[in-house]
């Protein structure tokens, strides 16, 4: 991959999260702290799943085992950060300038921590590929094809967005005691991750199309959960 | 505290363990390393740089496999997809093709050469008059040059990297990749991914030796970087008779010796980082060693009536403007040969140019029934000596070539003193018979050598027989010259030993002779005959010195641990060596007057040497970090642009959308107004 491709892929995967960071996070230091904390919790989940993967020597070769184990840890840590944030709310209220929106709208914390999860998982899934690929070559000599990097970037973008949406739905599920929402997060996470296992067969469309569908559905669900509706969308467009 | 320490140790162990795990990386599927490639690299002299270098980080080009010159012309005229790297058989690498490539250097970013199993009629990239700048004042290069086929490419500044790949399987892989991705629809090449190569051989040294030496010596930080190193290694020298007389603890130097020098060269070169060197220098080297052994066997023990000694010298670095002989002469002129003891010391005599009565150099030899003796200034003494050749070897046609001197170490000595009497023995008259002079194809088949492994079928019509014959002729003539009628004229050369010597230098360094003289294990592939840089010494001079010591040494008795710790006085060397080549277990103690001397050009040791004086050889070799070839698919320009465009558009669009959503979030998300709900009733 050349420098041009490198920038193209980076923009594609990290452009939207970057925009979200610039316009919605950067204004409030507390949001940045929560973003970083969430990213750190995702890292911890990765560390734990890596240790389990490392110990379970006979299962090492089965990618499925690693994937499922990692998903369980990620959702476990999502629960953990949910509990911590809810406990820390009173303290946060004291230090933030903008406590009205941050605390009153519970979805903001959920959104920020979800984005933190997504950013770190995206960095981990793509940076390895990008770093390895910095050079004059593209894929396709021995396996894969030249679309590999573009597809990888789209995958990464999808997962960053999914994590953000999952964060909103999951937090809301626990806030309202809605087990369906929590279950939805767990199931779609499993489905989306297991879809990527099909990549070994190099039929990229078979994973990409369902994945984008999952992103759209989850996005709409999160939109609903966050209080959006068809009417509010119309209203917001009409005001223009 | 203890627990804390335990955790630290535990973590270190874990991390060490993890570092050792090598996961499959994306890189491994993108690149294919081409193994067994040898590169052309850069050398510099006082005024120029020669050889090749890639761009920093590697030169990339699209593979174009060429079977004929038409294929090459086709890509030079019609290539549309940027820079190319043609893969050429060595047969096509001629001056005309090379010039064509140089002219199109903006279209060519590198070159791969491969042997292709074709019979070559000639392949030599030295100049037509090798080392002409350092020849004696009389112009001796004949019309057409000594090296008639010489292209001079070895001394050209080549604007792109060149790699030589011998392994046919690697070439086949590159060819298959070319056929699969590049060959069809040539006109539309720029629209798709193409099979490409990256050649990495970036050279740090540039411009010329003074410049790069200055840069190497600059102390800019605590870790100075060497950008080039002087070429150099060691000369090997030995004498027939000891240089001192008397009992062990009361020895006197023999000061009135006259010396006859019998010399040959020890090095060759090639365009690539691999040498062969069968005809030049191995034939001369083997002949000298054989003659030394014969001379030792036939000559009597030293007595005061013998006033002439024979000095065997093997010069190193001669290919690069006579580095070894210039240094030896420089040391002689300063009274530092054979040791740096003060002049007129009572341990060793110093040898000066005036002490040398005759200089005989063995140049390239090849199968035939004649030998040419080149003499620059004919004198009665020389004629007399050549007469001896004829007497002792009536079957050999000894042809005198007057007023002629092919490139040889003798040039250095005649440059210093016009009256030095010397001759060069070679297989050619005015034109080399060796069509592969200083190239990778100067191999065993060039001299028709076949290893006989101790069989008694070695005929006089083989190269072994011919070299043995010349050695016998030389030894008899020399022995008569120094000892008159006291020579044992019935001694004959051992052709099996000659056979073994060729085998040692050309095929297997772990041969019987090398096992007899030392007990270590040498590398499996033939020893490099390139002089190399001074701070990395080759095996060759040491192993040749040991062999010469074995041939000319005095056997003192059975081997013992006392042998090598005996009285030394700068001059003797003691070795435990096998007595017989067929029985390596039986060891004896040998005393020999053999040693190494520096072969680094005086230009690098004289303070404030004037580089423009052209007095001494000034060659240096650039240093480099890594060398290698890898193959991969290079994306098309269109694909790159599409990727960048998709990425940029996504980013800009997402910025707009996020800004829009954010600015209207209060309308879009109808979040519950918590304040209106009584929370604490």
Interface residues (C-beta under 8 A of the other chain):
Chain A: X1 X2 X4 X5 X7 X8 X9 X10 X11 X12 X15 X16 X18 X19 X20 X22 X23 X24 X104 X105 X107 X128 X129 X132 X133 X135 X136 X137 X138 X139 X140 X141 X142 X143 X144 X146 X149 X150 X153 X157 X226 X227 X228 X229 X232 X233 X235 X236 X239
Chain B: X25 X26 X27 X29 X30 X31 X32 X58 X60 X177 X193 X195 X196 X198 X631 X632 X633 X634 X635 X639 X640 X641 X642 X643 X644 X645 X646 X647 X648 X650 X651 X652 X654 X655 X657 X658 X659 X662 X664 X667 X668 X669 X670 X671 X672 X674 X675
